[in-house]
Amino acid sequence: MPSTPAEIFSEINSRITADPAKTAGMNAIYAFDLSGEAPGQYHISLKDGSADVGEGAPENPNITITMKSEDFVDLATGKLDGTMAFMSGKIKIKGDMGLAMKLQSVLR
């Protein structure tokens, strides 16, 4: 089970590469700005079934998600519900809210 944001983003990249149909038709650039125990900036760029996932801030993201790294790990591993996290202020979203809803299918 991945326990750091870097491990999770690496796993997301492997999963999308193994099953590109999962993100077919999605064209979006997600930016993640993580603070807390393992701070960093990450991105997930999806374009017609191909993906670029990794460290660094993307140019012109459609959505920027700001949260603590430990909350991101809990979200990605299913310990934290995305809607509850948003409602309680653990996640801040700037940009296209519709993409936030689709993120759960990308993370899992």
C-alpha positions in Angstrom: 0.0 0.0 0.0 1.6 3.3 -1.0 2.1 5.7 1.9 3.5 8.8 0.4 2.2 11.2 -2.3 5.2 10.3 -4.6 4.4 6.6 -4.3 0.7 7.2 -5.0 1.4 9.3 -8.1 3.7 6.6 -9.4 1.0 4.0 -8.9 -1.6 6.2 -10.6 0.8 6.5 -13.6 1.3 2.7 -13.7 -2.5 2.1 -13.6 -3.3 4.6 -16.3 -0.5 3.2 -18.5 -1.8 -0.4 -17.9 -5.5 0.6 -18.6 -5.7 3.7 -20.8 -9.4 3.1 -21.4 -9.9 4.3 -17.8 -9.2 7.9 -18.8 -10.3 7.7 -22.5 -12.2 10.9 -23.4 -10.9 12.8 -20.5 -8.9 15.9 -21.3 -7.8 17.6 -18.1 -4.8 18.9 -16.3 -4.9 18.5 -12.5 -2.5 20.4 -10.3 -1.9 19.2 -6.7 -0.4 21.6 -4.2 0.3 19.5 -1.1 1.5 20.8 2.3 2.0 18.9 5.6 4.3 16.0 6.3 5.4 15.4 2.6 4.9 18.7 0.8 5.2 19.1 -2.9 3.6 19.9 -6.2 2.3 17.2 -8.5 0.3 16.9 -11.7 -1.9 14.6 -13.6 -2.4 15.5 -17.3 -4.9 13.4 -19.2 -5.4 13.6 -22.9 -7.4 11.0 -24.9 -6.3 8.0 -22.9 -2.7 9.0 -22.5 -1.3 10.5 -19.2 1.6 12.4 -17.8 1.7 12.0 -14.0 4.4 13.1 -11.7 6.1 15.8 -9.7 6.0 19.5 -10.6 3.4 22.1 -11.2 1.8 22.0 -14.6 1.2 25.0 -16.8 -2.4 26.2 -17.2 -4.2 23.5 -15.0 -7.9 23.1 -15.4 -8.2 22.5 -11.6 -5.9 23.0 -8.7 -6.4 20.9 -5.6 -4.7 22.1 -2.4 -4.6 19.9 0.7 -2.3 18.3 3.3 -0.2 15.4 2.0 -1.5 13.1 4.7 -5.1 13.9 3.7 -4.2 13.2 0.0 -2.8 9.7 1.0 -6.0 9.0 2.9 -8.1 10.2 0.0 -6.2 8.1 -2.6 -6.3 5.0 -0.4 -10.0 5.2 0.4 -9.7 6.2 4.1 -11.1 9.7 3.4 -14.2 10.5 1.4 -13.6 13.3 -1.1 -17.0 15.0 -0.6 -16.6 14.9 3.2 -13.0 16.3 2.9 -14.2 19.1 0.7 -17.2 20.0 3.0 -14.9 20.0 6.1 -12.4 22.2 4.4 -9.6 19.6 4.1 -9.6 20.1 0.3 -9.5 23.4 -1.5 -10.4 23.4 -5.1 -9.8 26.2 -7.7 -11.1 25.6 -11.2 -13.5 23.1 -12.8 -15.5 21.4 -10.0 -16.8 18.8 -12.5 -13.2 17.5 -12.8 -13.0 17.1 -9.1 -15.9 14.7 -9.2 -14.1 12.6 -11.9 -10.9 12.5 -9.9 -12.0 9.6 -7.7 -12.1 7.3 -10.7 -8.6 8.3 -11.7 -7.2 7.8 -8.1 -8.6 4.3 -7.7 
